[in-house]
Amino acid sequence: MTECYFCGVTAITKNEQGIETCKNCKTKSADPKCPVCNDYLDVKTGKYGSYFFCWKCSKNWSKSQLK
């Protein structure tokens, strides 16, 4: 089971960005920035769930690395 990106409870759905969320946080959206270049990150979905990708410096970031 995955956790909600915003509040940490069990995620049961995804928001419009494809991030795993609980039913209460489904309408929230994230605008994380890359810790290296400070550019906005895109949300990607892979085999193990969603993650963030920076097009400027070509790095992948897990949700836990950005909190």
Secondary structure, DSSP 8 states (H G I E B T S, - for coil): --B-TTT-SB--EE-TTS-EE-GGGTT-----B-TTT--B-EEEEETTEEEEEETTTTEEE-HHHH-
